[in-house]
Each structure stands twice: as C-alpha cells, then as structure tokens.
Amino acid sequence: MSAGFADSFADPAVVRGLDGYWYSYGTSDPLLEGEGKHHRLPIARSSDLVTWTYVGDAFGEDELPPYAAPGSLLWAPDVRYLDGRYVMYFTVTNTTTTPHEWDYSIGVATAPTPTGPWTHVSAPVVPPRPSGDAYWNTIDPAQFTDVDGRKYLYFGGFFGGLWMTELTADGLRTVGQPQQVAIDNKFEGSFVVRHDGYYYLLASSANCCAGPTTGYSVLAGRATSPRGPFTDKEGRPLLASRAGGTPVLDQNGDRWIGTGHHAQLTDLAGQDWMLYHAIDRADPYLDEPFGINERPMLLDRLDWIDGWPTVRAGAGPSERSGEAPVTRGVVDDRFTGDLSGWRGGTAGWSVQEGYVRHGAGSGTLTARQGSGGDVRAETNLRLADEAAGGLRIGGARVQVSGEQLTVTAGGVRRAVALPGGAASWRNLAVTVKGPTITAQVGAADRLENPQATVRLDSPTPVSGAFGLVARGAADFDNVSLTRLAKPVTRLVPTPRPGRLLDADEFDGRGGGWQWVREDGAAKVDGGVLRWPVQGGDLSGSANAAGALLRTPPEGDYIIETKVTLDLGEDTVRNYQQAGLVAYVSDDDFARLCQVAIWNTRQVEYGRELSFAGRLSYGANIVGPPARTTWLRLVHQVDPVNGEHEFRAASSADGKTWTWGGVWTFGKDTAPRIGLVAHGGAQPAVDAEFDYVRVYRSR
C-alpha cells in the first residue's frame, strides 16, 4: 500500500480526518532506498485507502520534545481525535532525565489537523521506568476510549511486558498506577478495540526486524474490561508464563514475512481492515544487508469469526488482492460545493467550509438517492448546546443529543446515555440488516471504539428516503450511504492428517533414522524416546547440537510428535527446547519447539538461513505449550515456484490446534524431517517423545 511513496513505512497508524481523507503515520525511518535520512514520523494521505501520497513529517529535524536527548528517535505513532483535536502518542528512545542510553518513554503532541502543526507536550505522558540498571521497554503506545468516556493508554514491549494506564480527560497525563496486562518477552505493538461487548487486546509477537527470517505476527486476547484480564480463545491468560494468544495474522509462504505492528479501521460498508507492515523476503533490507529492515505498509481484510478477529478468514497476507475497502457510497458528500445532491427542505441549511450547517428550529435534508435493503450510513456530527441531530433512513430516525443516542422506528423508541458533551465532532454510524437497526456513536477518527450502541428491531420495513435531521444548531460532514458489507463467517480450512505413511512409536520396532552429531544419551525406553536436552544449540555458527532425522515421503505430508518437556513456569531457563525440525543443513533449517525464553514458555517456530554471507535467525510464535505438547509441521510444494513450504501448528491437548506461520525452503533443496532437543543443559531435563508419525495431508 505504501509502494507509491515509500519503500518502507513501518508501524503504521491510521485515522480518518474531518476532511474525509485517510491519514497514515509511520515510524521514523528513511522512506526510500538510498535516501539515508530518517523522517520524524512521516505522514501519508489517501482518499481510498489504496493509493497513498506522502504529505510531510510530523516534526522537523530540530523539533524533538524538550525532554528528548539529542539524536533520539521517535517510533511507533498512534493518533486519535480526542475532544476536538488530534493527539499523537509515540515512543521517545532516549531522554535527558536519566544517564541511560535507551530509557524509553511515551511522548505526546497535539494538533488542530491530521497533518499538524504538531505541538509537543512538555513532559512525557509515560516517563522512563527503571528496572535495576536498565529501563523497561516503554514503547508502542495505543490509546483507547471506553463507553463511559474514560481514556486509557496501552504500551510496552518484550522487556517488561504490556501495560495499561488510565489517562486524564484530555489524554495528556496518566491517572493512578499502570497495570500489567500481558507478560514480558512475548508481545509488543498493542492495539485495543471494543467489539460485541468484549475488549480485544491485539499485539505483535516475535522479532520485528530479523531481515529474511523475521517471524513477526499478531495475536489476540479478550476481556470484559479494558483492564483485563485478557485471555485467548482457549481461555489461556496473556499474563501467564505459558502465555496465551489467538493468532490473527501470520505469514503464509507468499512474498511477505514479518507481518505485524498493526492498526485497524472500518470502511463505509462496515467491513474491518488491518493496516500493518511486513517484509519482502526477497528484499528484506532498505539499503545494505543487515541495516534497516525494509517494512512497507500493507492492508488486508479483517474478519470476525466465532467472536475472534482473523485476517482474510485465516488465510493471512495477500500478495495480489482484488479486494479494496469501500470508501465512497451511493450517497457521498463532503460538502465542498453546494447542496445539488439533496432535494427539498434545504431552507435552514447552508454549506460552510467543508461541512453543512443547520440553523435554528427543526429541519430535514433529504438525499436524492433513497435507501433499501441492508445498508450502512454514517455522518460526522457536531452539536451546539441543547441541539440534536442525526440520520433518517426510511421511517427510522437515529438522533444524537448532548446526553443520549436514540433510535425510533415503527413507533418503538430506544435510547442510551452518551458520555461527555457534544461540542466536538463525533461519528454516527447506522446499519440496517433486515429489520435490525444498529446505531453507534464514536470518535470522528472512526477507530471502532463506540461510546454508545443502540439496537432496535423495527416492526415496519426500514427503507425509503435517506437524509439528515436536526433540531437546533447542528453541523454535518462526510455523509455516506452504501450497501452493507456481507461478513465472512467461516475460516479457511486447515490441513488435516490423512493416511498414515510412516511412523515410529518408539516401541523398539522403528527405524530409518539418521543422526547429525549422534548423542549417545538419547535412548528408547518404555515406549518413549528419552533425550536429555543438550547444552549446545543448532542456531549460530557453533552447530554443537545433534539432530535425529529421517527422509520424508514425496509430496504433501504432515509430521507430528508428542513431546513432554518439564520447563517449569516463571523462572528464567534460557533456551531449553525440544520438538520438530525441517533440516537441509546446519545453516538451513526450521525448528518447531516448546522453549523457555526467559520467564515465558512458548512454542517457537524458528528459521535459520544464510543471507548475504551471514547467518540470519528469527522466529514465529505459535500456541502456548503445556508440559506435554503436540507439534505438527505441514509440508507442501508450492505449485507455482516449487518451494517447500512448512506450516506450523501446536496443541496442548492433541485435539485443539493453534496454527502458526510458514517458513519456506528453496525448490532445489531436499529437507529432511526429525527431532531436536537442545539449547541449554542446566538444569538437567529430559525431552520425552512419545512418537513420530507422518501422514498424507488432506
């Protein structure tokens, strides 16, 4: 999506401006190959969310916050429209308040328009947070406003975990003490939305910037409060040592890897979309290899299936998609001209500079295009004291006042209270699906955080004239009416084991194994392969660990194992692990293991390969492990390019599987498959493999 103006546009944020354009904000990297200049939070604009134009930087070279040390970088912006102005939160990498070089803090600035001018607040909204002789990763802010009008800020990263703090009404300072909402060493890049009564915390996991082995992905948990506790689809807490997280976006074997650090939006038809960055595995660096990772901005459909978000129904990033957001409706007026698109009753209405105003008394402005069927309508709305305004759809009226949101249809009326006043712009969105009318009021940035929702089943058909209704002084802008998007309700199929092709049940009858650096301590005993975790490792140049391999069948297949590895919980045990491996050589492999990473326990799907004369290693995260964990690698040959694709899955019970990302091997390679148990010998622990089975996949 950023190809028209930037080779790299990482950590994208997005809002819709009051002028009807969409604005995206990126982290402070060079935009173009060979440019060599860091932009301080670059800004791009689009009318359709597909074609973007660079419009400038939020800050100039000498416009750092007053508390930032010289040379500080500004990362990961988050922009919201709060109470009549735009507020930008961002990471400041270094401050003058401590002697430490990386004492991260969260800065904040305000502006009257999406492009500025931006004015720094004199103090960080979240200052550096010390941890011994270092500082917690106080990075990657994301603001959220709840239905009661309270404002929150989510922030944090791998060192320290994810945190939430309440904000003052203006959004510029914190209230009380921050509260941890997700464990450290697993997440960063928070984004929170409220959907169907739940609060969803989505965050990125694994490494953002490992070039050709970047395995970044997006995971989710949900709660009934913005304060948590957040749990995943299987009920596993995001704060646990074996931290949960339901996959939302993973690399799928196409061009794009490292898919993450996202923002979300809703188009005019009611379809959600995810804006994120990724890495082209064939061109992972902006300039020289092993420099700045090149992370262009992408956009894909975000579906809600069985109460959980997932990109393209679980298919992952698109390489060439014909889908695009709906950004114009059959009625679509930004009020930059006259009222020629409207008929009758225009008295009392006047076009101002980019919006239409209703004066005193009551009035209706009717569009020439009527409504029928399932539709979605919306407007930005600003009300004077004691005024009310809204939308008319056939016989239904939806009105906002300073205190409540009201829906009336067929003689039935329903209303809910609205927090705060109505002096600044708000967004009113109304969907009609059959007899059901759903009205929501939220911020004018349209970031799916409704302040109030009303649903009403109309006793009469909802079709006919469409227009604006007002009582007293009311301003309207960005009015649209379009067909309602049809939601995707079924996940794409996942691979399933078919006919058993090969197996070793470790009952003394198996064979066909070949060792790389045989470990004499590995023994078959009592129906299991018991392998003491080795002190060496397979990653890096030392290549001190062993691998137990076998030749796979031709074509598509699934290899599965059940491994018991008692890594305990919470304590630091780096980096003991055991599981499956797809192996070409010591410098060309992918391993799927349950692993101890500091105090967390994760299922990591790591990849090592040689790139530009050096070794590169990165990882993708799958599901949380148990003491006994089931692991699968699903192999297929890409019919277009002949590459070997291995997709990962894990399970804590052998029945419910969590699917992760895909790593690929060249078409001229011949990966073998097998087992590993390595990463650290202290404290001593055995990996126990119950079986290895190879199935035809279906």
C-alpha positions in Angstrom: 0.0 0.0 0.0 2.9 2.4 0.6 4.7 1.5 -2.7 3.6 4.7 -4.4 5.5 6.9 -2.0 7.7 4.8 0.3 9.8 1.6 0.2 9.4 1.4 4.0 6.6 2.7 6.2 6.8 0.7 9.4 4.4 0.6 12.5 1.6 2.3 10.6 -1.2 4.2 12.4 -4.4 5.4 10.7 -7.2 7.9 11.2 -9.9 9.4 9.0 -9.6 13.2 9.1 -12.5 15.6 9.3 -11.8 16.5 5.7 -12.8 12.9 4.6 -9.2 11.8 3.7 -7.4 8.9 5.5 -4.1 9.7 7.1 -1.4 7.2 8.0 1.6 7.7 10.2 4.8 5.7 10.2 7.9 5.2 12.4 11.0 7.4 12.0 12.9 5.5 9.2 14.0 6.6 5.8 11.2 6.3 3.3 13.2 5.3 0.3 16.2 3.2 -0.6 19.3 5.2 -0.8 17.7 8.2 1.0 19.7 7.8 4.2 17.5 10.3 6.1 15.2 9.5 9.0 11.8 11.2 8.7 10.4 12.2 12.1 7.1 10.3 12.0 6.2 10.6 8.3 2.5 11.2 7.2 0.7 9.9 4.1 -2.8 10.7 2.8 -5.3 8.7 0.8 -8.9 9.1 -0.4 -9.4 5.4 -0.9 -7.0 3.6 1.5 -5.2 2.1 -1.5 -3.3 4.9 -3.2 -1.3 7.0 -0.7 0.7 10.2 -1.1 3.4 11.5 1.2 2.4 14.8 2.7 5.3 15.6 5.1 6.7 14.7 8.5 5.0 15.4 11.8 8.2 17.0 13.1 11.3 18.7 11.6 14.9 17.8 12.3 15.1 20.2 15.3 11.6 19.5 16.7 12.3 16.9 19.3 10.3 17.0 22.6 12.1 19.2 25.2 12.9 16.2 27.3 14.4 14.1 24.5 18.1 13.7 24.3 19.8 14.8 21.0 19.7 12.1 18.4 16.6 10.5 19.9 14.4 8.6 17.5 10.6 8.7 17.5 8.9 5.4 16.9 5.5 3.8 16.5 3.0 6.7 16.5 -0.7 6.3 17.5 -3.0 9.1 16.5 -6.6 9.8 17.8 -9.2 12.6 17.6 -9.9 13.5 21.2 -12.3 16.3 22.2 -11.8 18.5 19.1 -8.1 18.0 18.4 -5.7 15.3 17.2 -3.5 13.7 19.7 -0.4 11.8 18.8 1.4 9.3 21.1 4.9 8.0 20.2 8.0 6.3 21.6 10.9 8.5 22.5 14.1 6.4 22.5 16.2 8.5 24.8 15.6 11.3 27.4 17.7 13.8 29.2 16.2 12.8 32.6 18.5 9.7 33.1 22.1 8.8 32.1 20.9 5.6 30.4 21.1 5.4 26.6 17.8 3.6 26.0 15.5 5.0 28.7 12.3 4.7 26.6 9.3 6.9 27.3 6.0 7.8 25.6 5.7 11.3 24.2 2.5 13.1 23.2 1.7 16.0 20.9 -1.5 17.8 19.8 -2.6 19.4 16.5 -5.7 21.0 15.0 -5.5 18.9 11.8 -4.2 15.4 10.9 -1.1 17.0 9.3 -0.3 19.4 12.1 1.1 21.7 13.1 2.0 19.4 16.0 2.9 20.8 19.4 4.9 18.7 21.9 3.6 18.4 25.4 6.4 19.5 27.7 6.6 16.2 29.6 6.2 12.5 28.5 2.8 11.0 29.2 4.6 7.9 30.4 8.2 8.6 31.7 11.1 6.1 31.7 10.5 3.2 34.0 13.7 1.9 35.7 14.4 -1.8 36.2 17.6 -2.3 38.1 20.3 -0.7 35.9 18.2 -0.8 32.8 14.8 0.5 31.8 11.6 -1.3 30.8 10.5 -1.1 27.2 8.1 1.8 27.5 7.3 1.7 23.7 4.5 1.3 21.2 1.6 3.3 22.6 -2.1 2.8 21.7 -4.9 4.9 23.1 -8.4 3.6 23.8 -11.6 5.5 24.9 -14.2 3.4 26.7 -18.0 3.7 26.6 -18.0 5.7 29.8 -15.6 8.3 28.2 -12.6 7.1 30.3 -9.4 7.2 28.3 -6.6 4.6 28.5 -3.1 4.1 27.1 -1.6 0.7 26.4 2.2 0.4 25.9 5.2 -1.8 26.5 7.3 -4.4 24.8 9.3 -7.6 25.3 11.4 -6.4 28.2 8.7 -5.6 30.8 5.5 -6.8 29.0 2.4 -4.9 28.0 0.8 -2.3 30.4 -2.3 -0.2 30.6 -2.7 3.2 32.4 -5.7 5.4 32.7 -5.4 8.9 31.2 -6.8 12.3 32.2 -9.8 13.6 30.3 -7.6 15.5 27.9 -5.5 12.3 27.2 -2.2 14.1 28.1 -1.4 12.7 31.5 -1.8 9.5 33.5 -4.1 8.7 36.3 -3.1 6.3 39.1 -0.6 3.4 38.6 -0.1 1.4 35.5 -1.3 -2.2 35.4 0.4 -5.1 33.5 -1.9 -6.8 31.0 0.4 -9.2 29.2 3.6 -11.0 30.2 7.1 -9.8 29.1 9.2 -11.5 26.4 6.3 -12.2 24.1 4.4 -9.1 23.0 4.7 -5.5 21.7 2.7 -3.2 19.4 -0.6 -3.1 21.3 -3.9 -2.1 19.7 -7.2 -2.3 21.6 -10.8 -2.4 20.2 -14.2 -3.0 21.7 -16.3 -5.4 19.7 -19.6 -7.0 20.6 -19.2 -6.3 24.3 -15.6 -7.5 24.6 -12.3 -5.7 24.8 -9.7 -7.1 22.4 -6.0 -6.7 23.0 -4.1 -7.4 19.8 -0.3 -7.3 19.9 2.6 -8.4 17.8 4.9 -11.3 18.8 8.4 -12.5 18.0 11.0 -10.3 16.2 10.1 -7.4 14.0 13.4 -7.0 12.3 15.4 -10.1 11.5 15.6 -9.5 7.8 14.9 -12.6 5.8 14.0 -14.6 8.9 11.6 -12.1 10.5 8.6 -14.0 12.0 6.5 -11.2 13.4 2.8 -11.9 13.8 -0.3 -10.6 15.5 -2.0 -12.4 18.4 -5.1 -11.6 20.4 -6.8 -11.9 23.8 -10.0 -10.5 25.0 -11.6 -9.4 28.3 -14.8 -7.9 29.7 -13.0 -4.9 31.0 -10.3 -2.6 29.4 -8.2 -3.5 32.4 -8.3 -7.2 31.6 -7.6 -10.0 32.4 -7.1 -10.9 28.8 -7.4 -14.5 27.7 -7.2 -16.2 24.3 -9.8 -18.3 22.5 -8.9 -21.4 24.7 -9.1 -19.4 27.9 -5.3 -19.1 28.4 -4.2 -15.8 30.1 -1.9 -13.4 28.3 -0.2 -12.8 31.6 0.7 -16.5 32.3 4.2 -17.8 31.9 2.8 -20.2 29.3 1.2 -17.1 27.7 -1.9 -17.4 25.5 -2.7 -15.6 22.3 -5.1 -16.4 19.5 -3.4 -15.9 16.0 -4.8 -13.1 14.0 -2.2 -12.7 11.3 0.7 -15.0 10.3 2.9 -15.3 7.2 1.6 -17.9 4.8 4.5 -18.7 2.5 4.0 -16.0 -0.1 6.2 -12.9 -0.6 5.5 -11.4 2.8 7.0 -12.3 6.2 7.2 -10.5 9.5 3.5 -9.4 9.3 2.7 -7.2 12.3 2.5 -3.9 14.3 -0.9 -3.0 13.0 -3.8 -0.6 13.2 -7.4 -1.3 12.5 -10.2 0.6 10.7 -13.8 0.1 9.4 -14.7 1.1 5.9 -18.0 2.8 4.9 -19.7 -0.6 4.3 -18.9 -1.8 7.8 -16.0 -4.1 6.8 -13.0 -4.1 9.1 -9.5 -3.9 7.7 -6.0 -4.3 9.1 -3.1 -1.9 8.2 0.3 -3.5 9.1 3.9 -3.7 7.9 5.7 -6.7 6.5 9.0 -7.6 4.9 9.6 -8.9 1.4 11.7 -11.9 2.0 13.5 -11.4 -1.3 14.3 -7.7 -0.4 14.4 -7.5 3.4 16.7 -4.5 3.9 16.3 -0.9 2.9 19.9 -0.4 1.7 22.9 -2.6 2.5 22.1 -6.1 4.0 21.8 -6.2 7.8 21.0 -2.5 8.0 17.5 -1.0 8.4 14.8 -3.6 7.7 12.5 -2.5 4.8 9.0 -2.7 6.1 6.3 -1.4 3.6 2.7 -0.8 4.7 0.1 -3.4 3.7 -3.7 -3.6 4.0 -5.9 -6.7 4.2 -9.5 -7.6 5.2 -10.1 -8.3 8.9 -12.9 -10.8 9.6 -14.6 -11.6 12.9 -15.4 -15.3 13.1 -16.8 -17.0 16.2 -16.0 -13.9 18.2 -12.4 -13.6 17.1 -10.5 -11.4 14.6 -8.6 -13.0 11.8 -7.1 -11.7 8.6 -8.8 -13.0 5.4 -10.6 -15.7 7.4 -7.2 -17.2 8.4 -5.6 -17.1 5.0 -3.0 -14.5 6.1 -1.5 -11.7 4.0 -2.5 -11.2 0.4 0.2 -10.9 -2.3 -2.2 -9.8 -5.1 -5.7 -9.0 -3.8 -8.6 -7.6 -5.8 -10.3 -6.6 -2.6 -10.4 -2.9 -1.6 -12.2 -1.0 1.2 -15.4 0.8 0.4 -14.6 4.5 0.7 -17.4 6.1 -1.3 -21.1 5.5 -1.1 -24.1 5.9 -3.4 -24.7 9.0 -1.2 -21.3 10.5 -0.5 -20.9 14.2 0.3 -18.0 16.1 1.8 -19.9 19.4 1.3 -17.2 21.1 -0.6 -19.7 22.6 -3.0 -23.4 23.2 -3.0 -26.5 21.1 -2.0 -27.3 19.9 -5.5 -27.2 16.3 -4.4 -30.1 17.0 -2.0 -33.7 17.8 -2.6 -36.4 19.7 -0.9 -36.3 21.3 2.5 -32.9 23.0 2.1 -34.1 26.1 3.8 -32.3 26.5 7.1 -29.3 24.5 5.7 -26.1 26.2 4.5 -22.7 24.9 3.2 -19.8 26.2 5.3 -16.1 25.5 4.7 -16.3 21.7 4.1 -19.5 20.9 6.0 -23.2 21.7 6.1 -24.8 23.6 8.9 -28.4 23.6 10.2 -29.6 26.7 12.0 -32.5 27.2 14.4 -35.7 25.2 14.6 -36.1 21.7 13.2 -35.2 20.6 9.7 -34.6 17.6 7.3 -32.2 17.5 4.4 -33.2 14.6 2.0 -30.8 12.9 -0.4 -31.8 12.3 -4.0 -30.8 8.7 -3.5 -33.0 6.6 -1.2 -32.2 3.5 0.8 -33.4 -0.1 0.6 -32.1 -3.5 1.7 -29.2 -3.9 4.0 -27.3 -0.6 4.2 -24.8 1.3 6.2 -25.0 5.1 6.7 -22.8 7.5 8.6 -22.1 11.1 9.2 -19.7 13.2 11.3 -21.8 15.4 13.6 -21.2 18.4 15.8 -24.0 19.9 18.0 -24.5 23.1 19.9 -25.9 23.0 23.4 -29.5 21.7 23.5 -29.3 20.7 19.9 -29.9 17.2 18.4 -29.0 15.8 15.0 -28.8 12.5 13.1 -29.9 10.4 10.2 -33.2 9.4 8.7 -33.5 6.0 6.9 -37.0 5.4 5.7 -39.3 5.6 8.6 -36.5 5.2 11.1 -34.7 8.1 12.8 -31.4 8.0 14.7 -30.6 11.1 16.7 -27.8 12.2 18.9 -28.1 14.9 21.6 -25.6 16.0 24.2 -26.8 13.3 26.5 -28.1 10.3 24.6 -28.3 8.3 21.4 -31.9 7.5 20.3 -33.3 5.2 17.7 -37.0 5.4 16.7 -38.8 3.1 14.2 -42.4 2.0 13.8 -43.5 3.7 17.0 -40.7 1.9 19.0 -38.1 4.0 20.7 -34.8 3.0 22.4 -32.1 5.3 23.9 -28.8 5.0 25.8 -26.8 7.6 27.6 -23.7 9.3 25.9 -20.7 10.3 28.0 -19.4 13.8 27.8 -20.7 16.7 25.8 -21.1 17.1 22.0 -19.2 20.3 21.3 -16.6 18.5 19.1 -17.1 16.3 16.1 -18.4 12.7 16.6 -19.1 9.9 14.2 -22.6 8.4 13.9 -22.8 5.1 12.1 -26.1 3.3 11.4 -26.5 -0.2 9.9 -29.8 -1.7 8.7 -29.7 -5.5 8.4 -33.2 -6.9 7.8 -35.4 -5.4 10.5 -32.5 -4.7 12.8 -31.2 -1.1 13.2 -27.8 -0.7 14.9 -26.6 2.8 15.7 -23.2 3.7 17.2 -21.6 6.9 18.2 -17.8 7.1 18.4 -14.9 9.4 17.8 -14.5 11.2 14.5 -11.3 9.2 13.8 -13.6 6.1 13.2 -11.3 3.6 15.0 -14.0 1.2 16.2 -14.3 2.4 19.8 -18.0 3.3 20.0 -19.1 5.4 23.0 -22.7 4.2 22.7 -24.6 1.5 20.8 -28.4 1.0 20.3 -30.1 -1.9 18.6 -33.7 -2.0 17.7 -35.8 -4.5 15.7 -38.2 -2.3 13.6 -41.8 -3.5 13.4 -42.0 -1.9 9.9 -39.7 -2.1 6.9 -36.7 0.2 7.0 -36.4 1.6 3.5 -37.2 4.8 1.7 -35.8 8.3 1.9 -32.4 9.0 3.3 -31.4 12.2 4.9 -30.2 14.4 7.7 -32.4 15.5 10.6 -31.7 18.3 13.1 -33.2 20.3 15.9 -31.2 23.4 16.7 -27.7 24.3 15.5 -26.0 21.2 14.1 -23.1 20.6 11.7 -22.8 17.6 9.4 -19.9 16.3 7.3 -18.7 13.1 5.5 -22.2 11.8 4.9 -22.4 8.4 3.2 -24.9 5.7 2.4 -23.8 2.4 0.9 -24.6 -1.3 0.8 -23.8 -3.2 4.0 -20.8 -5.5 3.7 -21.5 -9.2 3.9 -19.4 -10.7 6.6 -17.2 -13.7 6.1 -18.3 -16.3 8.7 -16.2 -19.4 8.0 -12.5 -19.9 8.5 -10.5 -21.2 5.6 -9.8 -24.9 6.0 -6.7 -26.1 7.8 -4.7 -29.2 6.9 -5.8 -32.5 8.4 -4.0 -35.8 8.7 -5.0 -38.4 6.2 -3.5 -41.8 5.6 -0.6 -42.8 7.9 2.6 -43.1 5.7 5.4 -43.6 8.2 5.7 -43.9 12.0 8.0 -44.7 14.9 6.1 -45.4 18.1 9.4 -45.9 20.0 8.5 -49.4 20.8 11.7 -50.9 19.5 10.5 -51.6 16.0 11.1 -48.2 14.4 14.0 -47.4 12.1 15.1 -45.2 9.2 16.7 -42.5 11.4 20.0 -40.7 10.6 22.0 -38.7 13.1 23.7 -35.4 12.7 26.2 -35.5 15.6 24.9 -38.5 17.3 24.0 -38.1 21.0 24.6 -41.4 22.9 22.5 -40.1 25.8 19.3 -40.4 23.7 17.6 -43.8 24.4 14.4 -45.5 23.6 12.9 -46.8 26.8 9.4 -47.8 27.8 7.7 -46.6 24.6 9.3 -43.2 24.5 12.5 -41.6 23.1 14.1 -40.0 26.1 16.6 -37.4 25.1 18.4 -35.2 27.7 18.3 -31.7 26.5 21.8 -30.9 25.1 23.9 -27.9 26.2 24.6 -27.0 22.6 22.5 -25.4 20.0 21.7 -25.7 16.3 21.5 -22.0 15.6 24.5 -19.8 15.1 27.9 -20.9 13.8 28.9 -23.3 16.6 26.5 -26.1 15.5 27.1 -28.1 18.6 23.8 -29.9 19.0 22.5 -33.0 17.3 19.5 -33.7 15.1 17.7 -37.0 14.6 16.4 -37.1 11.0 14.5 -39.2 8.6 13.7 -38.9 4.9 10.2 -37.7 4.3 7.8 -39.0 1.6 7.3 -37.3 -1.7 4.5 -34.7 -2.0 2.4 -33.1 0.7 2.5 -34.6 4.2 2.2 -33.8 7.9 4.8 -34.8 10.5 3.5 -34.9 14.1 5.1 -35.6 17.5 4.0 -35.6 21.2 6.8 -34.2 23.4 6.9 -33.9 27.2 9.4 -31.3 28.5 9.2 -30.1 32.0 10.4 -26.5 31.8 8.5 -25.3 34.9 7.0 -21.9 34.9 8.0 -18.3 35.6 11.7 -19.0 36.3 14.4 -18.0 33.8 15.6 -21.0 31.8 17.3 -19.9 28.5 16.8 -21.5 26.0 16.0 -25.2 26.6 13.8 -26.6 23.9 12.6 -29.8 22.1 10.5 -30.5 19.1 10.4 -31.0 15.3 12.9 -29.8 12.7 12.9 -29.5 8.9 16.6 -29.7 8.1 18.7 -29.1 4.9 21.9 -28.2 6.7 23.2 -26.8 9.9 22.7 -23.3 8.4 19.4 -24.0 6.6 16.7 -25.3 8.9 13.3 -24.6 10.6 12.6 -25.9 14.1 9.3 -26.0 15.9 9.9 -26.4 19.7 8.4 -25.7 23.0 11.0 -23.4 24.6 11.9 -21.4 27.7 12.6 -17.8 26.8 13.5 -16.0 30.0 10.4 -16.4 32.2 8.0 -17.3 29.4 7.3 -20.7 27.9 6.4 -20.5 24.2 6.1 -22.6 21.1 8.6 -21.0 18.8 8.9 -21.8 15.1 12.5 -20.6 14.3 14.3 -20.3 10.9 18.0 -20.1 10.2 19.4 -19.5 6.8 22.4 -17.9 5.1 21.9 -14.4 3.6 24.5 -12.1 2.1 27.3 -14.1 3.6 26.0 -14.2 7.1 23.6 -16.3 9.2 20.2 -15.0 9.9 17.9 -16.4 12.6 14.3 -15.3 13.5 11.2 -16.9 14.8 7.4 -17.1 14.6 5.3 -17.8 17.6 2.6 -20.5 17.6 0.4 -21.6 20.6 1.4 -21.8 24.3 2.9 -25.1 25.4 1.9 -27.4 28.1 4.2 -29.8 30.0 3.2 -32.2 27.2 2.7 -30.5 23.8 1.7 -31.9 20.4 3.5 -30.4 17.4 2.9 -30.6 13.6 4.8 -29.4 10.5 2.7 -29.5 7.4 4.7 -29.7 4.2 3.5 -28.8 0.7 5.3 -27.9 -2.5 4.2 -24.6 -4.0 2.8 -25.4 -7.4 4.0 -22.1 -8.9 7.6 -21.8 -7.7 8.4 -25.3 -6.4 9.4 -24.1 -3.0 9.0 -26.4 0.1 6.5 -24.8 2.5 6.3 -25.9 6.1 3.4 -24.6 8.2 3.5 -25.0 12.0 0.8 -26.0 14.5 0.8 -26.8 18.2 -1.7 -28.2 20.7 -1.9 -28.5 24.4 -4.3 -31.5 24.4 -3.8 -33.2 21.0 -7.2 -32.1 19.9 -7.4 -28.3 19.6 -4.7 -27.0 17.3 -3.3 -23.5 17.0 -1.9 -22.7 13.6 1.2 -20.6 13.1 3.2 -19.3 10.2 5.0 -20.8 7.2 8.7 -21.0 6.5 9.9 -21.9 3.0 12.9 -23.7 1.5 14.3 -23.4 -2.0 12.9 -25.7 -4.7 16.3 -27.3 -5.2 16.7 -28.4 -1.6 15.6 -31.7 -0.1 14.6 -31.0 3.5 14.7 -34.0 5.9 12.5 -34.1 9.0 13.1 -35.1 12.5 13.7 -34.2 16.2 15.9 -31.9 18.2 16.4 -31.4 22.0 19.0 -28.7 22.8 19.5 -25.1 23.9 20.9 -25.5 27.5 21.8 -28.4 29.8 21.1 -26.6 33.1 19.1 -27.6 34.9 19.1 -31.1 33.6 15.8 -32.1 31.9 14.8 -34.9 29.6 12.7 -34.4 26.5 10.4 -37.4 26.1 9.0 -38.1 22.6 6.0 -40.5 22.5 6.0 -41.0 18.8 6.8 -39.5 15.4 4.0 -40.0 12.7 3.9 -38.9 9.1 0.6 -38.6 7.4 -0.6 -37.7 4.0 -2.2 -34.3 4.4 -5.8 -33.6 3.2 
